Amino acid sequence: MFQRFPVLPLTGFAVLILSPSIVAHAQNSSPVDPDELEVHIDGWNRPIPRVVEPQKSAPAPRHDISGTWEPAEGWRNGVQAQGAYNYPMDGKHPLPYTPEGEKAWKEHKYGDGFGSYPLAQVNDPFKMCDPIGFPRIDLHDLRAIQIVQTPKKTLVVYENDQVWRSIWTDGRAFPAITEPRWYGYSTGKWVDDYTFVVETTGLDERTWIDNAGRPHTKDLKVEEQFHRVSHDLMQLTLTIIDPQYYTKPWNALDKYPLRLEADSFDIREMVCSESEAEIYNKEIAEEAAAAQNEKKQDKKNEREQNK
């Protein structure tokens, strides 16, 4: 089983390609029902209690988003296999592409959701264990994140891929010349006592914005707004700004709720292993080919019966 997806049977890159029912259930219109899932455990195999009803929470602390956070609607509600949470690839949420942006998108062969491509045609860089990059790490399989604040920067550590981002808060400007980075260059500031705003630029064009292959240029700017509603609840809004590919900014996440976990919570490990990916993709490819051959044979048999 893939370490990147440690809790779903038949997942790993199946989340990208095979569209299991539980993944489809986790879209924005249908929050995950914890009764349908395995017992939620942390990295030390300790069960995490379900939150059955909203609990009264203490007021939010000022200028503080530190702690370990998980999707408030359910610990797997952040699985966004069909694309960005507010724009799933279901044929009902079109994006404001420019002609150039739509052309670039059509070159990306994604494996799940409305209009997806056959397995053999999928060219998702994540399939071969390229870094997932930003903002896709927020828009693919958002699990636990741990936020650590220091005097000069804020660190965000992700369960997915076991990576971190440095968000500089010392007032620096973006560098004049940037080498493209998988997770970009980030700066942040407090706009009020409870709202932390982050801007990220310098993102590598090889990454996709989400699982549906939404593209971006080197000039992509991503804005995140972390708004702490109370001690235990925070809302994350993520905005895509890329005028060359999109006619207007669009919110991939809009006040997406995150719940604070206990300070004893240990983040699980989800790491992409190239050797496991190779084996898994081979098995999935063989399974898909067998299913396709069976379907062809069924159609052939049906034609012969109708003669």
N, C-alpha and C positions, 0 to 999 in steps of 0.2 A: 504494500500500500504506500502511496506517496506521502512523504512527510509534509509536502506542501498542503495537502488536504487530508489531515489525519483522522477525520471522524466520519466521512461518508464512504460507504462501500461503493466501489466502482466510480470513484471520482477522479482526483488528479486532473488531468486534462479533459476528463469527461465534463467537468464544469464548463470548459470552453467549448466543447464539441458536441457532447451527446445529449445535453439538455435533459437531465433526469428530472422527474416530476417535482422532487423537493426543491430543486433550484428554481423551476418555474414558479413554484408557490411563493418564493421569497421575493417577488417583485413588489414594487411600491404599492400596488393595489391590494395585496394580500399579505399582511404581516405573518411571519412564521408562527405557527401554533406549537408551543413547546411540547404538547402532548404527542406530536408526531415525530419528535426528535429523540436521539439518544440522551442519556443523562449528561448534563453539561458538567465538564470537569476542567480544572485548570492544569497548568503544566506539571504539578506535583500530584496529579490524579486525585485531587480532592473535589468532591461534588460541590457545585455552586447552587445555592438555593434558588428556586424559581421566585420571581416577583409576580404574585398572583394579582394583586391590586395595587394601584398607585399609592405610594406611601407619602405621608407628610414629610417634608424635607426642610431642614434648616435653611436660612438665607444663604445665598452665594457669598463666598468671601471675595473681597475686592482684589482685582488684578491677579487672579489665581485660577488657572485651568489645569493645575498639576494633578496627577493621579492616573489611575488605570481606568480606561473607559471602554465600554462595549455597547453595541446597538441596543437601545432601550426597548425596542419592539420584540426582541428575542435574539439570542446570541448568534443566530445564523441569518438574521434579517439583512445583514450587509452583503450577502451573496447576491451579486448583480450579474448573473450569467448572460442576460439578454441586453446588457448595456447599462448606461447610467441610470440611476434609480428613478430620476424624474423623466427620463427619455428612453424607456425600454424599447427594444427592437420588436415591436408588435404591430407595426403598420398604422399606429394611431398617434404616434408622437414624432412627427417630422421635425428635422432640425433646419435652421435657417442657413442652408448652404449657399455659398456663392457658386457659380458654375465651376470655378477652379476647385473649390472644396469638394463638390459632389463628384467631380472626375477623380480626385485623389481617393475619396472614400470607396469608389467602385473598384479601385485596384486592390483594396484590402478584402481578402476572402475570409470572412468570419464563419464560425462553426455553430452558432446557436442563435435562435430567435427567427423572426420573420425574414424571409428571403435569404436564409443561411445557405452556405455552399456545401457540397459533398466533402467528406473528410479528406479525400485525396487532393482537393484544390485549396484547402485551408492554408494560408500563408502567415498565420499569426506568429509573430516573433516570440511570444510567450510559450508557444508550443515546444520550442527547442531550448527553453530555459534561459533565454535572454532576460535581463532584469525587467521586471514588470514596469518600473518607472513611475513617475508622477505625471498626471494626477490619477493614473489608472489604479494605483495601489489603494486609493480611496473609492474607486468606482468599479472594482472587480469583486473583491471578497473581503470587505471591510470587517475585520474581526476586532480583537482587542488592540488598543493602542495605549502606550504609556507615555505621558507627557511629563517632562522634567524641566523646571525653570531655573536658570542661573542668572546672575546679574547681567550678563552680556548676550545670552542666547537662550532659546527654548529648544529642547530636543524632543522629537516625536519618534518613539520606537514602535514599530509595527510587528504584530504577530506574523502577518503575511510576509514571507521571504526573509524575516528576521533582519530588516534593514532599519535605518534611522535617517531622519532629516534634521539638519541644523537650521534653525530659524534665527537669524541675527537680530537682536533688539538693541544694539548699541548706537543706533542712528546712522549707520553706514549706508551709502548708496550702492547700487549694483555696480559691479566692475565695468569699466568702459569696453573692455574686450573680454569676451567670455568663451571658454571652451565648452561646447555642449555637454551637459551632464544628464544622466538618467533621471536624477531627482531635482535638477535645476539649482538655482541660487535663490534663497528665500530670505526676506526681511519681514519683520513684524512690529506692530505697535498697538498700544491700547488706545481705542477711540473713546471709551468711557470706562467706568469702573468694572464692567462685566463683559466687555466685548473686545476680543483680540483679533486684529485683522492682519492677514499674511498675504504678501504678494510673492509670486514665484515666476522667474523667467529663466532663459538659457537652457531650455529643455531639448533633449536629443530628439530629432525628427523621426528616428527609427521607432520610437514608442507609439503605441496607440493610446487614445484617450480612454477607451473602454473596450469591453469585449466585442462590441458591435463594429469595431474597426474604425470608429470616428477618428479622422486624421487631424494633424496639426502641422503648422509651419514652425520654423525656428523662432518666429516672433510671438509665439503663444505666450500669453500671460494668464496665470491662474490666480484668482483671488479666493482666499478662504476666510470665513468669518466664524470664529468660535465664540458663541454667546452663552455664557453661563447663566442659566435661568434660576437655579437654586443650588444648594450644596450638592445634590445628587443628580442633577439633570443639566445637560449641555446640548446646544443645538449647533450643528455644523452646516453652513451654506458654502457651496463651492461653485464658482462662476468661471466659465470659459470665455476668454477674450482673444480672438484671433481674426482680425478683419479680413485677411486675405482669403480665409476659408469659410467664414461665417458672417452674415450680414449684420448681426447684432450679438451682443453677449448672451449666453444662456446658462441657466442654473442647472448643473448636473445633480446637485443636491440642494434642497431648499429647506432649511431648518430641520435637517435630519437629526433625530434625537439620539443622544448617547447617555448611558447611565454609568455613574461612578461605581466601581467595584471596591471591595475592602482592600486596605493596604497590604494585606497578606496574599492577595491574588497573584499567582505566577503565570505569566504569559506562556502559552504553549508554543512549540516549535513547528513552523511550517516552512520548510526549505526545499527548493527545487534541486533534485539530484539528476544530473544529466544521464547517468547510467540507468536509473529507474525510469526516467522519461523515455529513453530509447526502448526499453523492454515494454513499457506500458503502451507506447504509441504503436509498437509492432503488434501487440495483442489486440488493441482496439481496431487497427487497420484490418487485421485478419477477420475479426468479428464483423466489421462493417462490410467487408468484401463478401463474406459468406451470406450475410443478410441480403445484400444486393443480388447475388447470384440466385438465391432462393426466390426472391421477388420476380426476377426475370423468368425463372423456370415456371412459376405459378402463372404468369401472364401467357407464356407459351402453351402451357397445358390448357388454359382457358380458351385460347384461340383455336386449338385443335378440337376442343369439345364443341365449339360453336360452328365448326365447318359442316 
